[in-house]
Amino acid sequence: MQLKDLSPAEWPWPLLLDADPSREMVESYIHQSAVMGLVEDGATIAVVVLLQRDRTLVEVMNLAVAPAHRGQKLGKRLLTAAIHWSQRQGAERMILGTGNSSLGQLAFYQKMGLRLESIDRDYFLRHYPEPIYENGIWCRDRVWLSLDL
């Protein structure tokens, strides 16, 4: 398995849309972002998208692991690589937003050292045309987490 920077031709759209169901939203940030993937036997099995907001701030825009490869610590490996990439860019802080209904992701990010920061109430109602349900919960609010690098 190899960690590599992905070119636009290599972007794994099914994985990207697994983490963010709106292609329009992904298109709005991916062209200005660094896209890294874990590649095994020629297939990208995990992806992370990082957007440098300014000199000191990087946002994790998208992080996804293929369903068949979950539970193998690939998310941890990718997020660790994202932290190291951000530090090399001179960033002092990393942020990410996830849904209030993303219970597994919220636990994972906190285990990785990110801290709850704020809630953007009704974010998903304002930005997504269709309701999103996850874990039996209506995803309405974006929960912000951060990590001092």
C-alpha positions in Angstrom: 0.0 0.0 0.0 1.3 3.4 -1.0 0.5 6.9 0.1 0.5 9.2 -2.9 -0.6 12.6 -4.2 -3.5 12.1 -6.6 -3.9 14.0 -9.9 -7.4 15.0 -11.0 -7.5 12.0 -13.3 -6.9 9.8 -10.2 -9.5 11.3 -7.9 -11.7 8.5 -6.5 -15.1 10.0 -7.0 -17.1 7.2 -5.4 -15.0 7.6 -2.2 -15.2 11.4 -2.3 -18.9 11.3 -2.6 -19.2 8.7 0.2 -17.8 11.4 2.6 -19.7 14.3 1.0 -22.8 13.3 -1.1 -22.8 16.6 -3.1 -20.6 16.5 -6.1 -21.2 20.3 -6.5 -19.8 20.9 -3.0 -16.7 18.7 -3.6 -16.1 20.4 -7.0 -16.2 23.8 -5.1 -13.0 22.9 -3.1 -11.2 20.1 -4.7 -9.4 22.0 -7.4 -7.7 24.3 -4.9 -6.8 21.4 -2.6 -4.1 18.7 -2.0 -5.6 15.3 -2.6 -3.7 12.3 -1.1 -4.7 8.7 -1.4 -3.8 5.2 -0.1 -3.3 3.1 -3.2 -3.3 -0.7 -3.2 -3.0 -2.8 -6.4 -3.7 0.3 -8.5 -6.9 1.2 -6.6 -7.4 4.1 -4.3 -8.8 2.7 -1.1 -8.7 5.8 1.1 -8.5 9.5 0.3 -8.0 12.8 2.2 -8.5 16.3 0.7 -6.7 19.3 2.4 -7.4 22.9 1.7 -4.9 25.5 3.0 -7.1 28.3 4.1 -4.2 30.7 4.8 -0.6 30.5 5.8 -1.4 29.0 9.2 -4.6 27.1 8.7 -5.5 23.9 6.9 -9.0 22.4 6.6 -9.6 18.7 6.1 -12.4 18.9 3.5 -12.9 15.2 2.9 -11.7 12.0 4.4 -13.0 8.6 3.3 -12.0 4.9 3.5 -13.6 2.3 1.2 -16.1 0.2 3.0 -14.2 -3.0 2.4 -11.1 -1.5 4.0 -12.6 0.1 7.1 -11.3 -1.0 10.5 -7.8 -1.4 9.3 -6.5 1.9 10.7 -6.3 3.5 7.3 -8.2 6.6 8.4 -5.6 7.0 11.2 -2.8 6.6 8.7 -4.3 9.2 6.3 -5.1 11.7 9.0 -1.6 11.4 10.4 -0.2 12.0 6.9 -2.5 15.0 6.6 -1.2 16.4 9.9 2.4 16.0 8.7 1.6 17.6 5.4 0.0 20.5 7.1 3.0 21.0 9.4 5.4 20.9 6.4 3.2 23.7 4.8 3.8 25.8 7.9 0.3 25.5 9.2 -0.2 26.0 13.0 -3.8 24.7 13.1 -6.0 22.1 11.4 -9.8 22.3 11.3 -12.5 20.0 10.0 -16.3 20.0 10.0 -18.5 16.9 10.1 -22.1 16.2 10.6 -23.8 16.0 14.0 -25.0 12.5 13.0 -21.5 11.2 12.1 -21.0 9.5 15.4 -18.1 7.2 14.4 -16.3 10.1 12.7 -16.7 12.3 15.8 -15.3 9.6 18.0 -12.4 8.9 15.6 -11.4 12.6 15.2 -11.4 13.1 19.0 -9.3 10.0 19.5 -6.8 11.5 17.0 -6.5 14.6 19.2 -9.0 17.0 17.6 -11.1 19.0 20.0 -14.7 20.1 19.6 -14.8 23.8 18.7 -18.2 25.0 17.6 -21.5 24.1 15.9 -22.8 25.6 12.7 -26.5 25.1 13.2 -28.6 24.1 10.2 -25.5 24.0 7.9 -26.7 20.9 6.0 -30.2 22.3 5.6 -28.7 25.5 4.0 -26.2 23.7 1.7 -27.7 20.4 0.7 -31.0 20.0 -1.3 -31.9 16.6 0.1 -32.1 15.6 3.8 -29.2 13.4 5.0 -29.7 10.7 7.6 -26.9 8.8 9.3 -27.1 6.4 12.3 -30.9 7.1 12.4 -30.2 10.8 13.0 -31.1 13.7 10.8 -27.8 15.5 9.8 -28.6 19.2 10.2 -25.6 20.8 12.0 -21.9 20.9 11.1 -19.7 20.2 14.1 -16.3 21.9 13.9 -13.2 20.3 15.4 -9.6 21.6 15.5 -6.1 20.6 16.3 -3.2 22.8 17.2 -0.2 21.7 15.2 
